[in-house]
Amino acid sequence: MSDYSALFTGKSETAQAPSTHLTPARYRILLVDDEPGILKALQRVFRRENYEIVTAGNGQEALQIFQDQEIHLVISDFMMPGMNGAQLLREIKSRAPDTLRIMLTGHANTDAVMGAVNEGAVYKFIIKPWNDDDLRVTVALALEQFDLIQRNRVLKA
C-alpha cells in the first residue's frame, strides 16, 4: 500500500515510518476564489483528508498568505477581479516553482487557461462544476508529484 493513503487518513499503512525530512507531516493547500460559496464547497471536499486548508478571496490576499506560510499546492479560480487566476499562478511559480498549481474555470473559453498550462504555470485545470472524487484524486496525485520533486532534489544534492 502506498504512503499516499496517509493523505486521506492521516495514518501510514506501511510498516516503515515515512521519511519526514522530505515529506511534510500535513500538506498545506491554499484555495483561492472570490466566491465564498465556492471556497466553502472546496473546503467541504477536503474536510476528511489530512490537509491543512488555507483560503483567500483574491489574488493579492493569496500572495500575502503565500509570503507568510509554506504552501504546497494552490487551487485557484481563473476569473477573479483584479488579478486573475493565471496571473496569480504565474506569480506563485516565479516565487516557488515547486509549489503545484491547479486552476478552476467555469468558463467555456479555455484559451487563456490553456495558455497558462502551456507556459507551465498550471499543473492541471479543472472545469466547474467539478467532481469531488476527481478533485481529491487530482490533488493526491499533485502532492505525490510534489514529493517526487523534493526527493529528486535531495538525491541530486
TORPA-4810 file (N, C-alpha, C, O; in nm, 3 decimals):
<nodes>
NODE_1_0.086_-0.118_0.000_0.000_0.000_0.000_0.090_0.124_0.000_0.193_0.124_0.066_M
NODE_2_0.053_0.225_-0.071_0.131_0.347_-0.084_0.123_0.433_0.041_0.022_0.433_0.111_S
NODE_3_0.231_0.506_0.068_0.230_0.602_0.178_0.129_0.713_0.149_0.093_0.788_0.240_D
NODE_4_0.085_0.726_0.026_-0.007_0.833_-0.010_-0.147_0.810_0.044_-0.230_0.900_0.041_Y
NODE_5_-0.175_0.689_0.093_-0.304_0.667_0.160_-0.312_0.752_0.286_-0.421_0.786_0.331_S
NODE_6_-0.197_0.787_0.342_-0.194_0.872_0.460_-0.247_1.012_0.430_-0.289_1.083_0.521_A
NODE_7_-0.245_1.052_0.304_-0.300_1.183_0.268_-0.448_1.190_0.304_-0.499_1.296_0.339_L
NODE_8_-0.516_1.076_0.294_-0.659_1.073_0.317_-0.695_1.034_0.459_-0.802_1.071_0.508_F
NODE_9_-0.607_0.961_0.526_-0.640_0.908_0.658_-0.559_0.969_0.770_-0.602_0.967_0.886_T
NODE_10_-0.443_1.023_0.738_-0.354_1.074_0.841_-0.271_0.963_0.904_-0.189_0.991_0.991_G
NODE_11_-0.289_0.839_0.860_-0.216_0.724_0.915_-0.141_0.654_0.802_-0.191_0.642_0.691_K
NODE_12_-0.021_0.610_0.834_0.056_0.532_0.737_0.021_0.386_0.753_0.020_0.334_0.865_S
NODE_13_-0.006_0.318_0.641_-0.042_0.177_0.647_0.077_0.087_0.624_0.061_-0.035_0.623_E
NODE_14_0.195_0.143_0.605_0.313_0.060_0.584_0.387_0.042_0.715_0.369_0.120_0.808_T
NODE_15_0.469_-0.062_0.722_0.545_-0.090_0.843_0.656_0.013_0.862_0.695_0.042_0.975_A
NODE_16_0.707_0.068_0.752_0.813_0.166_0.760_0.757_0.302_0.796_0.648_0.340_0.753_Q
NODE_17_0.834_0.376_0.875_0.796_0.514_0.903_0.829_0.597_0.780_0.934_0.577_0.719_A
NODE_18_0.740_0.690_0.742_0.769_0.773_0.626_0.888_0.864_0.655_0.913_0.900_0.770_P
NODE_19_0.961_0.901_0.550_1.076_0.989_0.567_1.027_1.131_0.586_0.995_1.200_0.490_S
NODE_20_1.021_1.174_0.711_0.962_1.303_0.745_1.050_1.420_0.702_1.002_1.532_0.693_T
NODE_21_1.178_1.396_0.674_1.262_1.507_0.632_1.233_1.549_0.488_1.275_1.657_0.447_H
NODE_22_1.162_1.468_0.413_1.127_1.504_0.276_0.980_1.538_0.259_0.944_1.622_0.177_L
NODE_23_0.896_1.473_0.336_0.752_1.488_0.322_0.697_1.563_0.442_0.724_1.524_0.556_T
NODE_24_0.620_1.669_0.421_0.563_1.739_0.536_0.462_1.651_0.610_0.400_1.564_0.550_P
NODE_25_0.447_1.676_0.740_0.350_1.599_0.819_0.209_1.621_0.766_0.130_1.527_0.757_A
NODE_26_0.178_1.744_0.731_0.049_1.778_0.670_0.075_1.874_0.557_0.149_1.972_0.571_R
NODE_27_0.014_1.846_0.445_0.027_1.936_0.332_-0.063_2.057_0.355_-0.174_2.045_0.406_Y
NODE_28_-0.012_2.173_0.316_-0.091_2.296_0.327_-0.136_2.335_0.187_-0.054_2.356_0.097_R
NODE_29_-0.268_2.345_0.171_-0.329_2.378_0.042_-0.395_2.515_0.054_-0.472_2.540_0.146_I
NODE_30_-0.365_2.602_-0.041_-0.425_2.734_-0.048_-0.535_2.732_-0.153_-0.509_2.704_-0.270_L
NODE_31_-0.657_2.762_-0.112_-0.773_2.771_-0.201_-0.801_2.918_-0.227_-0.812_2.996_-0.132_L
NODE_32_-0.815_2.957_-0.354_-0.836_3.097_-0.388_-0.957_3.110_-0.479_-0.961_3.052_-0.588_V
NODE_33_-1.057_3.186_-0.433_-1.176_3.213_-0.515_-1.244_3.335_-0.456_-1.245_3.354_-0.334_D
NODE_34_-1.300_3.419_-0.542_-1.369_3.538_-0.494_-1.512_3.509_-0.450_-1.580_3.597_-0.398_D
NODE_35_-1.559_3.387_-0.471_-1.694_3.349_-0.429_-1.687_3.265_-0.302_-1.635_3.154_-0.304_E
NODE_36_-1.738_3.318_-0.189_-1.732_3.245_-0.062_-1.797_3.107_-0.069_-1.751_3.013_-0.004_P
NODE_37_-1.904_3.093_-0.147_-1.971_2.964_-0.160_-1.881_2.858_-0.224_-1.886_2.741_-0.186_G
NODE_38_-1.800_2.899_-0.320_-1.706_2.806_-0.385_-1.598_2.765_-0.285_-1.561_2.648_-0.278_I
NODE_39_-1.547_2.862_-0.210_-1.444_2.829_-0.109_-1.498_2.729_-0.008_-1.429_2.635_0.031_L
NODE_40_-1.623_2.749_0.036_-1.683_2.655_0.132_-1.700_2.517_0.070_-1.676_2.415_0.136_K
NODE_41_-1.741_2.513_-0.056_-1.759_2.384_-0.124_-1.625_2.312_-0.138_-1.617_2.190_-0.118_A
NODE_42_-1.519_2.386_-0.171_-1.386_2.325_-0.181_-1.338_2.275_-0.045_-1.281_2.167_-0.035_L
NODE_43_-1.362_2.354_0.059_-1.323_2.310_0.193_-1.396_2.181_0.230_-1.338_2.091_0.291_Q
NODE_44_-1.522_2.173_0.193_-1.602_2.053_0.221_-1.544_1.930_0.150_-1.543_1.820_0.207_R
NODE_45_-1.496_1.948_0.027_-1.436_1.836_-0.048_-1.318_1.777_0.029_-1.300_1.655_0.031_V
NODE_46_-1.239_1.862_0.091_-1.116_1.817_0.157_-1.129_1.801_0.308_-1.030_1.780_0.378_F
NODE_47_-1.250_1.811_0.359_-1.275_1.808_0.504_-1.217_1.683_0.570_-1.162_1.691_0.679_R
NODE_48_-1.229_1.568_0.506_-1.186_1.442_0.568_-1.041_1.404_0.537_-0.989_1.307_0.592_R
NODE_49_-0.977_1.480_0.450_-0.839_1.449_0.417_-0.746_1.513_0.519_-0.784_1.604_0.593_E
NODE_50_-0.625_1.464_0.523_-0.526_1.511_0.619_-0.449_1.631_0.563_-0.326_1.626_0.552_N
NODE_51_-0.520_1.737_0.527_-0.459_1.857_0.472_-0.490_1.974_0.564_-0.593_1.977_0.631_Y
NODE_52_-0.400_2.070_0.566_-0.429_2.198_0.629_-0.477_2.290_0.517_-0.404_2.312_0.420_E
NODE_53_-0.597_2.341_0.530_-0.658_2.424_0.426_-0.651_2.571_0.467_-0.689_2.607_0.579_I
NODE_54_-0.603_2.654_0.376_-0.598_2.799_0.394_-0.676_2.859_0.277_-0.666_2.810_0.165_V
NODE_55_-0.753_2.965_0.303_-0.833_3.025_0.195_-0.799_3.172_0.175_-0.756_3.242_0.267_T
NODE_56_-0.821_3.218_0.051_-0.805_3.359_0.016_-0.916_3.396_-0.080_-0.959_3.315_-0.162_A
NODE_57_-0.964_3.520_-0.069_-1.073_3.567_-0.153_-1.030_3.637_-0.281_-1.114_3.670_-0.364_G
NODE_58_-0.899_3.659_-0.298_-0.849_3.723_-0.420_-0.699_3.697_-0.434_-0.636_3.641_-0.344_N
NODE_59_-0.644_3.738_-0.546_-0.504_3.711_-0.575_-0.408_3.780_-0.479_-0.309_3.720_-0.436_G
NODE_60_-0.435_3.906_-0.445_-0.346_3.979_-0.354_-0.343_3.914_-0.216_-0.236_3.900_-0.156_Q
NODE_61_-0.459_3.876_-0.166_-0.466_3.807_-0.037_-0.391_3.674_-0.044_-0.321_3.637_0.051_E
NODE_62_-0.404_3.604_-0.154_-0.334_3.477_-0.172_-0.183_3.497_-0.170_-0.111_3.418_-0.108_A
NODE_63_-0.133_3.601_-0.236_0.011_3.627_-0.238_0.062_3.661_-0.099_0.174_3.624_-0.063_L
NODE_64_-0.018_3.733_-0.021_0.022_3.765_0.116_0.033_3.637_0.200_0.130_3.618_0.273_Q
NODE_65_-0.067_3.550_0.188_-0.063_3.422_0.260_0.057_3.341_0.213_0.127_3.281_0.294_I
NODE_66_0.080_3.340_0.084_0.190_3.264_0.026_0.324_3.313_0.079_0.416_3.235_0.101_F
NODE_67_0.335_3.443_0.099_0.458_3.502_0.152_0.479_3.463_0.298_0.592_3.444_0.342_Q
NODE_68_0.369_3.451_0.374_0.377_3.427_0.518_0.384_3.279_0.556_0.429_3.247_0.666_D
NODE_69_0.339_3.190_0.469_0.329_3.048_0.504_0.387_2.962_0.392_0.389_3.001_0.276_Q
NODE_70_0.433_2.843_0.430_0.476_2.746_0.330_0.352_2.679_0.273_0.275_2.616_0.346_E
NODE_71_0.333_2.691_0.144_0.217_2.634_0.075_0.269_2.528_-0.022_0.364_2.553_-0.097_I
NODE_72_0.206_2.411_-0.020_0.250_2.301_-0.106_0.171_2.295_-0.237_0.223_2.251_-0.339_H
NODE_73_0.045_2.340_-0.233_-0.041_2.332_-0.351_-0.140_2.448_-0.347_-0.193_2.482_-0.241_L
NODE_74_-0.164_2.509_-0.462_-0.260_2.618_-0.474_-0.367_2.576_-0.574_-0.337_2.529_-0.683_V
NODE_75_-0.493_2.595_-0.534_-0.607_2.575_-0.624_-0.673_2.711_-0.638_-0.723_2.767_-0.540_I
NODE_76_-0.674_2.765_-0.759_-0.727_2.900_-0.780_-0.832_2.901_-0.890_-0.822_2.830_-0.990_S
NODE_77_-0.933_2.984_-0.868_-1.030_3.013_-0.973_-0.960_3.095_-1.080_-0.864_3.167_-1.051_D
NODE_78_-1.007_3.086_-1.203_-0.949_3.165_-1.311_-1.004_3.307_-1.310_-0.927_3.403_-1.309_F
NODE_79_-1.136_3.321_-1.309_-1.198_3.453_-1.320_-1.216_3.515_-1.182_-1.305_3.476_-1.106_M
NODE_80_-1.131_3.612_-1.152_-1.143_3.687_-1.027_-1.116_3.833_-1.060_-1.040_3.863_-1.152_M
NODE_81_-1.176_3.924_-0.985_-1.149_4.066_-1.009_-1.005_4.100_-0.971_-0.946_4.039_-0.882_P
NODE_82_-0.950_4.198_-1.040_-0.811_4.237_-1.012_-0.716_4.143_-1.082_-0.698_4.150_-1.203_G
NODE_83_-0.656_4.056_-1.006_-0.561_3.958_-1.058_-0.636_3.829_-1.090_-0.698_3.770_-1.001_M
NODE_84_-0.630_3.783_-1.215_-0.698_3.657_-1.246_-0.612_3.538_-1.202_-0.497_3.555_-1.162_N
NODE_85_-0.669_3.420_-1.211_-0.600_3.300_-1.163_-0.472_3.270_-1.237_-0.374_3.226_-1.176_G
NODE_86_-0.469_3.294_-1.368_-0.347_3.268_-1.446_-0.234_3.360_-1.400_-0.120_3.316_-1.387_A
NODE_87_-0.265_3.487_-1.376_-0.164_3.581_-1.328_-0.113_3.539_-1.190_0.007_3.542_-1.163_Q
NODE_88_-0.206_3.501_-1.103_-0.168_3.457_-0.968_-0.076_3.335_-0.974_0.028_3.333_-0.909_L
NODE_89_-0.114_3.236_-1.051_-0.035_3.113_-1.055_0.101_3.134_-1.122_0.198_3.068_-1.085_L
NODE_90_0.108_3.226_-1.218_0.238_3.261_-1.277_0.329_3.323_-1.171_0.448_3.292_-1.162_R
NODE_91_0.271_3.413_-1.091_0.349_3.478_-0.985_0.395_3.377_-0.880_0.509_3.383_-0.834_E
NODE_92_0.308_3.286_-0.844_0.345_3.182_-0.747_0.456_3.095_-0.804_0.550_3.059_-0.733_I
NODE_93_0.446_3.061_-0.932_0.551_2.980_-0.995_0.685_3.054_-0.990_0.788_2.992_-0.966_K
NODE_94_0.684_3.185_-1.012_0.810_3.260_-1.011_0.870_3.265_-0.870_0.992_3.270_-0.855_S
NODE_95_0.786_3.264_-0.767_0.835_3.270_-0.629_0.875_3.133_-0.575_0.972_3.122_-0.500_R
NODE_96_0.802_3.030_-0.613_0.826_2.894_-0.561_0.788_2.793_-0.668_0.676_2.742_-0.669_A
NODE_97_0.880_2.763_-0.758_0.848_2.675_-0.872_0.799_2.536_-0.833_0.726_2.473_-0.910_P
NODE_98_0.837_2.486_-0.715_0.795_2.352_-0.674_0.651_2.346_-0.624_0.592_2.239_-0.621_D
NODE_99_0.595_2.460_-0.585_0.456_2.461_-0.541_0.368_2.428_-0.660_0.376_2.492_-0.765_T
NODE_100_0.284_2.327_-0.644_0.198_2.286_-0.755_0.075_2.375_-0.762_0.026_2.425_-0.661_L
NODE_101_0.026_2.394_-0.884_-0.080_2.491_-0.909_-0.189_2.428_-0.994_-0.163_2.373_-1.101_R
NODE_102_-0.312_2.437_-0.943_-0.430_2.385_-1.014_-0.525_2.501_-1.035_-0.548_2.581_-0.944_I
NODE_103_-0.582_2.510_-1.155_-0.676_2.618_-1.185_-0.815_2.562_-1.207_-0.834_2.461_-1.275_M
NODE_104_-0.913_2.631_-1.148_-1.054_2.600_-1.170_-1.109_2.702_-1.269_-1.076_2.820_-1.262_L
NODE_105_-1.193_2.656_-1.360_-1.258_2.751_-1.450_-1.401_2.706_-1.477_-1.428_2.588_-1.496_T
NODE_106_-1.490_2.802_-1.479_-1.628_2.775_-1.512_-1.665_2.833_-1.647_-1.783_2.835_-1.683_G
NODE_107_-1.566_2.878_-1.721_-1.591_2.947_-1.847_-1.557_2.857_-1.965_-1.459_2.782_-1.962_H
NODE_108_-1.639_2.866_-2.067_-1.621_2.781_-2.185_-1.495_2.818_-2.263_-1.433_2.732_-2.326_A
NODE_109_-1.455_2.947_-2.258_-1.336_2.991_-2.330_-1.212_2.951_-2.249_-1.179_3.014_-2.150_N
NODE_110_-1.147_2.847_-2.293_-1.033_2.795_-2.218_-0.899_2.835_-2.279_-0.795_2.784_-2.237_T
NODE_111_-0.898_2.927_-2.376_-0.772_2.966_-2.440_-0.671_3.022_-2.341_-0.554_2.983_-2.342_D
NODE_112_-0.715_3.113_-2.254_-0.624_3.173_-2.157_-0.576_3.068_-2.057_-0.460_3.068_-2.016_A
NODE_113_-0.667_2.979_-2.018_-0.630_2.873_-1.925_-0.527_2.781_-1.990_-0.427_2.746_-1.927_V
NODE_114_-0.551_2.742_-2.114_-0.457_2.655_-2.184_-0.323_2.726_-2.205_-0.218_2.661_-2.203_M
NODE_115_-0.327_2.856_-2.224_-0.202_2.932_-2.234_-0.120_2.920_-2.107_0.001_2.902_-2.112_G
NODE_116_-0.187_2.930_-1.992_-0.118_2.915_-1.864_-0.065_2.773_-1.846_0.045_2.754_-1.794_A
NODE_117_-0.142_2.674_-1.889_-0.096_2.535_-1.881_0.028_2.517_-1.969_0.127_2.457_-1.926_V
NODE_118_0.024_2.569_-2.090_0.136_2.555_-2.183_0.262_2.626_-2.133_0.373_2.582_-2.162_N
NODE_119_0.245_2.736_-2.060_0.359_2.808_-2.003_0.419_2.734_-1.883_0.527_2.769_-1.836_E
NODE_120_0.349_2.635_-1.836_0.397_2.561_-1.720_0.356_2.620_-1.588_0.402_2.576_-1.483_G
NODE_121_0.269_2.720_-1.590_0.225_2.783_-1.466_0.117_2.701_-1.396_0.088_2.723_-1.279_A
NODE_122_0.057_2.605_-1.468_-0.055_2.528_-1.414_-0.026_2.379_-1.430_0.005_2.333_-1.540_V
NODE_123_-0.036_2.305_-1.321_-0.020_2.159_-1.323_-0.138_2.096_-1.397_-0.120_2.007_-1.479_Y
NODE_124_-0.258_2.144_-1.365_-0.379_2.090_-1.426_-0.490_2.194_-1.412_-0.490_2.273_-1.318_K
NODE_125_-0.583_2.193_-1.506_-0.701_2.276_-1.485_-0.823_2.187_-1.479_-0.832_2.083_-1.544_F
NODE_126_-0.918_2.233_-1.398_-1.040_2.157_-1.371_-1.158_2.247_-1.402_-1.162_2.363_-1.362_I
NODE_127_-1.254_2.192_-1.474_-1.372_2.269_-1.514_-1.479_2.258_-1.406_-1.507_2.150_-1.353_I
NODE_128_-1.539_2.374_-1.374_-1.653_2.378_-1.281_-1.778_2.339_-1.358_-1.788_2.374_-1.476_K
NODE_129_-1.872_2.271_-1.300_-1.864_2.213_-1.166_-1.774_2.090_-1.168_-1.777_2.011_-1.263_P
NODE_130_-1.696_2.074_-1.065_-1.602_1.963_-1.056_-1.669_1.842_-0.993_-1.772_1.852_-0.927_W
NODE_131_-1.607_1.727_-1.014_-1.648_1.604_-0.947_-1.559_1.592_-0.823_-1.437_1.595_-0.834_N
NODE_132_-1.620_1.580_-0.705_-1.544_1.579_-0.580_-1.436_1.472_-0.578_-1.322_1.499_-0.539_D
NODE_133_-1.471_1.350_-0.619_-1.373_1.241_-0.617_-1.258_1.267_-0.714_-1.143_1.241_-0.681_D
NODE_134_-1.289_1.318_-0.832_-1.183_1.350_-0.928_-1.091_1.458_-0.873_-0.969_1.451_-0.892_D
NODE_135_-1.148_1.557_-0.805_-1.066_1.663_-0.747_-0.975_1.607_-0.638_-0.857_1.643_-0.630_L
NODE_136_-1.029_1.521_-0.553_-0.947_1.459_-0.447_-0.830_1.381_-0.507_-0.716_1.391_-0.460_R
NODE_137_-0.858_1.302_-0.611_-0.753_1.223_-0.675_-0.650_1.314_-0.742_-0.530_1.289_-0.731_V
NODE_138_-0.695_1.418_-0.809_-0.604_1.512_-0.874_-0.510_1.575_-0.772_-0.390_1.586_-0.797_T
NODE_139_-0.565_1.616_-0.658_-0.483_1.677_-0.553_-0.384_1.575_-0.497_-0.267_1.607_-0.477_V
NODE_140_-0.429_1.453_-0.472_-0.338_1.349_-0.419_-0.224_1.322_-0.518_-0.109_1.308_-0.476_A
NODE_141_-0.255_1.315_-0.647_-0.151_1.293_-0.748_-0.056_1.412_-0.757_0.065_1.395_-0.775_L
NODE_142_-0.110_1.532_-0.745_-0.025_1.652_-0.748_0.070_1.652_-0.629_0.188_1.684_-0.645_A
NODE_143_0.021_1.615_-0.512_0.107_1.612_-0.394_0.210_1.499_-0.403_0.320_1.511_-0.350_L
NODE_144_0.174_1.390_-0.468_0.271_1.284_-0.493_0.382_1.337_-0.582_0.500_1.307_-0.559_E
NODE_145_0.347_1.414_-0.683_0.448_1.475_-0.770_0.534_1.572_-0.690_0.656_1.577_-0.709_Q
NODE_146_0.473_1.650_-0.601_0.548_1.741_-0.515_0.654_1.664_-0.438_0.770_1.706_-0.432_F
NODE_147_0.615_1.551_-0.379_0.710_1.467_-0.304_0.823_1.418_-0.394_0.940_1.419_-0.354_D
NODE_148_0.789_1.374_-0.513_0.891_1.324_-0.605_0.991_1.433_-0.642_1.111_1.408_-0.652_L
NODE_149_0.942_1.553_-0.662_1.031_1.667_-0.692_1.126_1.691_-0.575_1.245_1.711_-0.595_I
NODE_150_1.072_1.688_-0.452_1.155_1.711_-0.334_1.260_1.600_-0.319_1.376_1.628_-0.292_Q
NODE_151_1.219_1.476_-0.337_1.312_1.363_-0.324_1.420_1.369_-0.432_1.537_1.342_-0.404_R
NODE_152_1.382_1.404_-0.552_1.478_1.418_-0.661_1.581_1.526_-0.629_1.700_1.508_-0.656_N
NODE_153_1.536_1.635_-0.573_1.626_1.745_-0.537_1.728_1.698_-0.433_1.846_1.731_-0.442_R
NODE_154_1.682_1.621_-0.335_1.772_1.570_-0.231_1.874_1.473_-0.292_1.992_1.477_-0.257_V
NODE_155_1.828_1.388_-0.382_1.920_1.292_-0.444_2.026_1.360_-0.531_2.139_1.312_-0.540_L
NODE_156_1.989_1.470_-0.593_2.084_1.542_-0.678_2.184_1.624_-0.597_2.290_1.660_-0.647_K
NODE_157_2.150_1.653_-0.473_2.236_1.738_-0.388_2.361_1.666_-0.343_2.443_1.723_-0.272_A
</nodes>
